[in-house]
Amino acid sequence: MSKKHHINENWGFATKAVHVGSDPCPRTGALATPIYQTSTFVFESAEQGGRRFAGEEEGYIYTRLGNPTQRALEMKIASLEGADDAIIAGSGMAAVSGIFFSVVKQGDHVISANSIYGCTHAFLSHMLPNYGITTSFVNTTELENIKNAIQENTRVIYIETPANPTMALTDIKGVVAIAKKYNITVVMDNTFASPYLQNPLSMGVDIVLHSATKYINGHGDVIAGIIAGNQEFIDHCRGTAIKDIGGIPSPFDCYLMLRGLKTLPLRVQKSTENAQKIAEYLENHPKIDRVYYPGLPSHPQHELAKKQMRGFGGMLSFELKGGIEAGKIVMNSVEVCKLAVSLGDVDTLIQHPASMTHSVIPREDRLKGGITDGLVRISAGIEDVEDIIADLEQALAKIK
Ligand SMILES: *Cc1c(COP(=O)(O)O)cnc(C)c1O
């Protein structure tokens, strides 16, 4: 299934985003990649079916094992992440679980950043122990903590940068240097930055994943995930966790992502510009205590962000002085900003974890995870930034 499309390695990111994987259909000349909405593919003969299953002949068999619309997207994303190859999974969590089930086995140990996506944390702390795999959660903003957690059986270091909720960064090259010494695999969730702002594989990370639901698709209408890495790992993962657990996307969703990816550079540029302006506005607001955005000189890792990212991204968070009540007032007053979880959409999304996503978690536990009473998160969209700021201004004015 490695049908080669026209790729020029010297192309810039935006050219790759538009053209890689998107050769015109050889039969009809169609420019847009067709949606091959089919579960199965007809063989010309029993012999051909045999050769396809034996891997002696290129070609499709059954959509869980591969599909042309999905393949076009895999080639585009691999080229944007600088990977040998990539797999599209049915969700970001299918990517997370697919990676772990193809890398770790009973008796292995994982070191994970403590500040990671909630469901990934649940997977590592509740599901993997059932299979004899344990995880130590550490604050990876200090590399010393990773070194101290290494055991004989440590197989994976798992990081996410920038991370929820304080947009804390982990030094990617620093983690890789430690891992290489001990022959440990580094897996990184690159969802918040998108491939446009950060390419972990080029910094020595072994496997990268995305929730493609976010910036990759970008339009709030698909759930999907990405796994990218070297050919040996991708072939192994495709032939085991993806084939036999089966978390794959539909061809139609792949088509939507192919379309969404063409504008990834434009969307990320605009949401980054907007986030910077929103962060600067909020930092000077009297009802706000702190703003967390890697693009502000006040961010403790502003210098590291400049080193390992090509831009500071569209995600920011801030602390309201007025706590829970102030948070609810802002949530119930915004009009342009949409009150919703998820991120990386063309629409600006806002949420208040203490009253929403984390409201059922005991306050003590919530605070330990950095989710304070007045913490609000914004995923900047691509609207006119004046309208987003005016919206926040009128909502903040309602706090007495
Ligand atoms: C959303 C998200 C995920 C999970 O992805 P789904 O597509 O919702 O399954 C994983 N990691 C991060 C950082 C996310 O934001």
The ligand as an SDF file (V2000), in Angstrom:
LIG
                    3D

 15 15  0  0  0  0  0  0  0  0999 V2000
   -8.4180   15.7000   22.4530 C   0  0  0  0  0  0  0  0  0  0  0  0
   -7.0950   15.2180   22.8450 C   0  0  0  0  0  0  0  0  0  0  0  0
   -6.7820   13.8480   22.8600 C   0  0  0  0  0  0  0  0  0  0  0  0
   -7.8130   12.7780   22.5580 C   0  0  0  0  0  0  0  0  0  0  0  0
   -8.2280   12.8410   21.2220 O   0  0  0  0  0  0  0  0  0  0  0  0
   -9.6760   12.3710   20.7070 P   0  0  0  0  0  0  0  0  0  0  0  0
   -9.6060   12.6800   19.2510 O   0  0  0  0  0  0  0  0  0  0  0  0
  -10.7010   13.1670   21.4480 O   0  0  0  0  0  0  0  0  0  0  0  0
   -9.7900   10.9200   21.0120 O   0  0  0  0  0  0  0  0  0  0  0  0
   -5.4860   13.4730   23.1780 C   0  0  0  0  0  0  0  0  0  0  0  0
   -4.5480   14.3940   23.4890 N   0  0  0  0  0  0  0  0  0  0  0  0
   -4.8170   15.7090   23.5070 C   0  0  0  0  0  0  0  0  0  0  0  0
   -3.7410   16.6790   23.8780 C   0  0  0  0  0  0  0  0  0  0  0  0
   -6.0960   16.1760   23.1860 C   0  0  0  0  0  0  0  0  0  0  0  0
   -6.3550   17.4820   23.2110 O   0  0  0  0  0  0  0  0  0  0  0  0
  1  2  1  0
  2  3  1  0
  2 14  2  0
  3  4  1  0
  3 10  2  0
  4  5  1  0
  5  6  1  0
  6  7  2  0
  6  8  1  0
  6  9  1  0
 10 11  1  0
 11 12  2  0
 12 13  1  0
 12 14  1  0
 14 15  1  0
M  END
$$$$
